[in-house]
């Protein structure tokens, strides 16, 4: 089931994507379905819950692969496949655990970048109601 949705430019290409919350047997921590209009149709990709935590209005989000492997960035479609563009990451088991745009940075720089990410406004989640679907129709029609 899809209990809620948001509209956001998750791939930061200037066009909006539809993000649906996936609910399995009432569990909303399952993940997301991201739908993108291609002009000739719609493509979609499932994103595991920890692959798109705290989606932000600017299209960025947080990911987590465990306690010592976390970061933030944005999703993008490459040849109709969704991939994650890693802006900043922390991998605790590495010699240089902190990276921003792929470059090693001091822990303080990583922490500052993470705080800046946390301050960004989140996406606006909407329940699937008749009024919300009407609004969604207007957005998609733009």
Secondary structure, DSSP 8 states (H G I E B T S, - for coil): ---EEEEE-TT-SSS-EEEEEEEETTEEEEEEEEEEE-SSSEEEEEEEGGGSBS-BTTSEEEEESSTTEEEEEEEEEETTEEEEEEEEEEETTSSS-EEETTEE--HHHHHHHHHHHHHS-B---EE--HHHHHHHHHHHT-
